[in-house]
């Protein structure tokens, strides 16, 4: 009887755990949180898991892992940057940029038990030229040796760095919250050129990560423009208005390009928050086609198919040649999906409730899911997974880094 009662009590507690977060939610929130059953076609496998410390908590962040040289590079907001072996998850090195006060006879103990003052890492991680680049909300850019973690250089720029740097042809390009774009020497951090764009009175919390390809720095602005600057000199090659502000209130006039432009086969694909998706010729800036979709998540592509997740977490596939919609998936509305990233013949996206979802690229059907984080917002998946072959790497707000195999 005692064994039976203990088992029954445990079952009740387990069942109530799944609904305890529902106690403080309204009907709409409960409906969003509860997933519809699916016919799973496969079961993803967790390969390894690592702890990044405090993660990014509830702060706005676009920190996401980066893959290079057989390692996974990841960071948290507090200031910890780490490198892990890509196959085993074993930590190779770590650097902590949190600030510790060196005062008093117990300063050593304080450092042992304290996280320190946050370095506020928010932009990155980007890797190129055997170097890891990260940026902070305070405007500091840090370059570390990719093999050892040793600091190569640290410089300050004007404005928050809350998007990933882009690196090409020995130049690091940073788009900041102040509207200033900085180009730095990748080896030394010396400033090469700057470009300033207008910042409207009201815009989204975030800026478009630049792209650097074919000798050009491609930047989306908070005023709905796409700009291409010559990478070596900073001279503006062309500007193209993707969308224009309209409406009476400042809220109605938000037209940010808040995601990184996608470049493929000489075409730039860009999307705005207010509802303009455009394909633009890289060489001339000519708009090839334009469609109405709203998003702040980055676009992805496989073959000739373009994938996007809109502001309501609807997933779409479009023909990249003409913008014709191929399919849409609306069963995960309001779950704050990340960008949908191709992995094998599928797409994968994370959500604010800690789940990863796999979709067929051909028709958008949900074919698998996996819980990585939890219902609490601190355990949500906030940035798109990064993919190498059939393995994806994702991190949660509370600092969990996970490697997952897609069969």
C-alpha positions in Angstrom: 0.0 0.0 0.0 2.9 2.4 0.9 4.6 1.7 -2.5 1.3 2.3 -4.3 0.6 5.6 -2.5 4.1 6.8 -3.2 3.8 5.9 -6.9 0.3 7.5 -7.1 1.6 10.7 -5.4 4.5 10.9 -7.9 2.2 10.5 -10.8 0.0 13.3 -9.6 3.0 15.5 -9.1 4.3 14.8 -12.6 1.0 15.4 -14.2 0.6 18.7 -12.3 4.1 19.8 -13.3 2.9 20.0 -16.9 0.1 22.4 -16.0 1.6 24.4 -13.2 2.7 27.1 -15.7 -0.9 27.2 -16.9 -2.2 28.4 -13.6 -1.0 32.0 -14.2 -1.8 32.1 -18.0 -5.0 33.2 -19.7 -6.9 31.0 -22.2 -5.1 32.4 -25.2 -1.6 31.8 -23.7 -2.7 28.2 -22.7 -3.9 27.6 -26.3 -0.5 28.8 -27.7 1.5 26.8 -25.2 -0.3 23.4 -25.8 1.1 21.8 -28.9 -1.1 19.8 -31.3 -0.1 16.1 -31.6 1.9 15.2 -34.7 2.8 11.9 -36.5 6.5 11.9 -35.8 8.6 10.5 -38.7 11.8 10.2 -36.7 13.3 10.9 -33.3 16.2 13.4 -33.0 19.1 12.3 -30.8 21.0 14.5 -28.3 24.7 14.0 -28.8 26.0 16.2 -26.0 25.1 19.1 -23.7 27.2 21.8 -22.1 26.5 24.7 -19.7 27.4 28.2 -20.7 26.9 29.7 -17.3 24.2 32.4 -16.9 23.2 32.4 -20.5 21.4 35.6 -21.7 18.5 35.5 -19.2 15.6 37.7 -20.3 17.7 40.3 -22.0 17.5 41.0 -25.8 20.3 39.0 -27.4 21.3 37.6 -30.7 24.3 35.6 -29.4 24.4 32.3 -31.2 26.9 29.5 -31.6 29.4 29.6 -34.5 31.1 26.5 -36.1 34.7 26.5 -37.4 37.9 24.5 -37.2 36.1 21.5 -35.6 34.9 23.6 -32.7 31.7 25.2 -31.5 32.2 28.7 -30.2 29.6 30.1 -27.8 29.2 33.0 -25.4 26.9 34.3 -22.6 25.9 37.8 -21.8 27.9 37.9 -18.6 31.1 37.7 -20.5 32.1 34.0 -20.8 33.3 32.9 -24.3 34.0 29.2 -24.7 35.2 26.8 -27.4 34.0 23.1 -27.4 35.0 20.1 -29.5 32.3 19.8 -32.1 32.0 16.0 -31.8 32.4 15.4 -28.1 31.4 18.7 -26.5 34.5 18.8 -24.4 35.5 22.3 -23.5 38.7 23.4 -25.2 39.2 26.8 -23.7 37.2 29.6 -22.1 37.7 33.4 -21.5 35.7 35.4 -19.1 35.3 39.2 -19.7 33.0 39.9 -16.7 34.5 42.6 -14.5 35.6 41.7 -10.9 36.5 44.4 -8.4 39.9 43.7 -7.0 39.3 45.3 -3.6 39.7 44.0 0.0 41.3 41.0 1.6 38.5 38.7 0.4 38.5 39.8 -3.2 39.8 36.3 -4.3 36.8 34.6 -2.6 34.4 37.1 -4.1 35.7 36.3 -7.5 35.3 32.6 -6.8 31.7 32.9 -5.7 30.5 35.9 -7.8 29.7 36.2 -11.5 31.1 39.7 -11.5 29.7 42.7 -13.4 28.4 41.7 -16.8 30.4 42.4 -19.9 27.1 42.5 -21.7 28.1 40.4 -24.7 25.3 40.7 -27.3 26.8 40.6 -30.8 28.3 37.5 -32.3 29.7 34.9 -32.2 31.5 35.3 -35.6 34.6 33.3 -36.7 37.1 34.0 -39.5 40.9 34.1 -40.1 41.5 31.9 -37.0 39.8 34.5 -34.9 36.6 34.7 -32.8 34.8 38.1 -32.8 32.3 39.3 -30.3 30.7 42.6 -29.4 29.1 44.2 -26.4 26.2 46.5 -25.6 28.9 48.9 -24.3 30.4 49.2 -27.8 33.5 47.0 -27.3 34.7 44.7 -30.0 36.9 41.7 -28.8 39.0 39.5 -31.1 40.3 36.2 -29.7 42.6 33.5 -31.1 40.3 30.7 -32.2 42.7 27.9 -31.1 43.7 29.2 -27.7 41.2 31.9 -26.7 44.0 34.4 -26.1 42.9 38.0 -26.7 44.3 39.5 -29.9 42.8 43.0 -29.6 40.0 45.0 -28.0 38.6 48.3 -29.3 35.7 50.6 -28.6 33.2 51.9 -31.1 30.3 54.3 -30.8 27.1 52.4 -30.3 25.7 49.1 -29.0 26.8 46.0 -30.9 23.8 43.7 -30.8 24.2 41.9 -34.0 26.9 39.6 -35.4 29.9 41.1 -37.1 30.5 40.2 -40.8 34.0 39.4 -42.0 35.5 39.3 -45.5 38.7 40.4 -47.3 40.4 41.2 -44.0 37.6 43.6 -42.9 35.2 43.3 -39.9 31.9 45.1 -40.5 29.7 46.0 -37.5 26.3 47.6 -37.6 25.5 49.4 -34.3 22.4 50.6 -32.5 23.5 54.2 -33.0 23.1 54.0 -36.8 26.9 53.9 -37.3 28.5 51.2 -39.3 32.2 50.5 -38.6 34.7 48.7 -40.7 37.8 47.5 -38.8 41.0 45.8 -39.8 40.4 42.1 -38.9 44.0 41.6 -37.8 44.5 44.7 -35.7 41.1 46.3 -35.0 42.2 49.6 -36.5 39.3 51.6 -38.0 39.2 51.6 -41.8 36.0 53.5 -42.5 32.6 54.4 -41.0 29.1 55.0 -42.5 26.2 56.7 -40.7 22.5 56.0 -41.4 19.5 57.8 -40.0 17.9 56.4 -36.9 14.1 57.1 -36.6 12.5 58.3 -33.3 11.1 54.8 -32.7 12.6 51.5 -34.0 12.8 47.8 -32.9 15.3 46.7 -30.3 17.8 45.3 -32.6 19.7 46.0 -35.8 20.3 44.1 -39.0 23.5 42.0 -39.0 25.6 43.1 -42.0 26.6 40.7 -44.8 30.0 41.0 -46.4 30.3 39.3 -49.8 31.8 40.0 -53.3 33.7 43.0 -52.0 30.7 44.7 -50.6 29.3 45.4 -47.1 25.5 44.9 -47.3 23.5 46.7 -44.6 19.8 46.9 -43.8 18.8 50.1 -42.0 16.1 51.1 -39.5 14.6 53.4 -42.1 13.9 50.5 -44.5 16.8 51.0 -46.9 19.3 48.5 -48.2 22.8 49.9 -48.6 25.9 48.5 -50.2 29.3 50.0 -49.4 32.6 49.1 -51.0 34.3 46.9 -48.4 37.8 48.3 -48.8 36.9 52.0 -48.9 33.4 52.4 -47.4 32.2 54.3 -50.5 28.5 53.8 -51.1 27.9 51.8 -54.2 24.1 52.1 -54.1 21.1 52.6 -51.8 17.6 51.1 -52.4 14.4 51.9 -50.5 12.8 48.6 -49.7 9.9 50.2 -47.8 8.8 53.7 -46.7 7.4 54.8 -43.4 3.6 55.5 -43.4 1.0 56.0 -40.8 0.2 58.7 -38.2 1.9 57.4 -35.1 5.6 56.5 -34.7 4.6 53.0 -33.9 2.8 52.7 -37.3 5.9 54.1 -39.0 8.3 51.4 -37.9 10.0 50.0 -41.0 13.2 48.4 -39.7 15.2 45.9 -41.6 16.1 43.9 -38.6 17.5 40.7 -40.0 20.7 39.9 -42.0 20.3 40.2 -45.7 20.7 36.9 -47.5 22.9 36.8 -50.6 22.7 34.0 -53.2 23.8 33.9 -56.8 24.1 37.6 -57.2 20.7 38.4 -55.6 20.1 39.9 -52.1 16.9 38.8 -50.3 15.8 41.2 -47.6 12.7 41.6 -45.4 11.3 44.4 -43.3 9.2 44.5 -40.1 6.4 46.4 -41.7 5.8 43.9 -44.5 8.1 44.0 -47.5 10.1 41.1 -48.8 12.3 41.9 -51.8 14.8 40.3 -54.1 17.4 42.9 -55.2 20.2 42.6 -57.8 23.5 42.8 -56.0 25.4 44.6 -58.8 22.9 47.4 -59.5 20.4 47.6 -56.6 17.5 46.9 -59.0 14.4 45.4 -57.3 13.6 42.1 -59.2 10.4 41.3 -57.2 8.6 42.3 -54.0 6.0 40.5 -51.8 4.2 41.4 -48.6 5.5 39.5 -45.6 6.5 40.9 -42.1 9.5 39.5 -40.2 12.4 40.3 -38.0 14.0 36.8 -38.4 16.6 36.0 -40.9 15.8 34.4 -44.2 17.2 31.0 -45.2 17.5 29.1 -48.5 17.9 25.6 -49.9 18.3 25.2 -53.6 15.9 27.7 -55.2 13.5 27.8 -52.2 13.4 30.7 -49.8 12.2 30.1 -46.2 10.9 32.7 -43.8 9.2 33.0 -40.4 6.9 36.0 -40.0 6.2 38.1 -36.9 3.3 35.7 -36.0 5.5 32.6 -36.3 4.0 31.4 -39.5 6.5 29.5 -41.7 6.5 30.1 -45.5 8.4 28.6 -48.5 8.7 30.7 -51.6 10.2 30.3 -55.0 13.3 32.5 -54.8 13.1 33.3 -58.6 9.7 35.0 -58.5 8.5 35.2 -55.0 5.6 32.8 -55.6 4.4 31.1 -52.3 4.9 27.3 -52.3 3.4 26.5 -48.9 2.7 27.9 -45.5 2.6 26.3 -42.0 0.6 28.1 -39.3 0.3 25.5 -36.5 2.9 27.2 -34.3 1.5 30.7 -34.3 2.6 33.1 -31.5 5.3 30.7 -30.2 8.1 33.2 -31.2 9.8 30.9 -33.6 13.4 31.4 -34.5 14.4 31.4 -38.2 13.8 28.1 -39.9 17.2 26.6 -40.9 17.7 23.8 -43.5 19.1 20.5 -42.1 19.2 17.7 -44.6 15.8 17.5 -46.3 14.1 19.3 -43.4 13.9 22.7 -41.7 14.3 23.2 -38.0 13.3 26.1 -35.8 13.2 26.7 -32.0 10.5 28.4 -29.9 10.1 30.4 -26.7 8.9 27.3 -24.8 12.1 25.4 -25.4 11.0 23.1 -28.3 12.7 22.4 -31.6 10.4 21.6 -34.5 11.4 19.9 -37.8 9.4 20.6 -41.0 9.5 18.9 -44.4 11.1 21.3 -46.9 8.7 20.1 -49.6 5.4 20.8 -47.9 6.0 22.3 -44.5 4.5 19.4 -42.6 5.8 19.1 -39.0 7.6 15.8 -38.8 9.4 15.8 -35.5 9.9 17.8 -32.3 12.1 17.8 -29.3 12.1 19.5 -26.0 15.4 21.1 -25.2 14.6 23.8 -22.8 11.4 24.3 -20.7 8.2 26.3 -20.4 9.9 29.1 -18.5 11.0 32.0 -20.7 14.5 31.7 -19.2 14.8 28.2 -20.8 13.5 29.3 -24.3 15.4 28.9 -27.6 15.9 32.5 -28.7 18.3 32.2 -31.6 18.2 30.0 -34.8 20.2 26.8 -34.5 23.4 26.5 -36.5 23.9 23.4 -38.7 26.7 21.2 -39.9 25.5 18.3 -42.0 22.8 16.5 -40.0 23.9 17.9 -36.7 22.5 21.2 -35.3 23.7 23.2 -32.3 21.3 25.4 -30.3 21.5 27.4 -27.0 18.8 28.4 -24.6 18.3 31.6 -22.6 19.5 29.9 -19.4 22.8 28.9 -21.0 22.3 25.4 -22.2 24.3 24.5 -25.4 23.1 21.3 -27.1 24.2 19.2 -30.1 21.4 17.3 -31.8 21.5 14.7 -34.6 18.8 14.6 -37.2 18.5 11.0 -38.5 
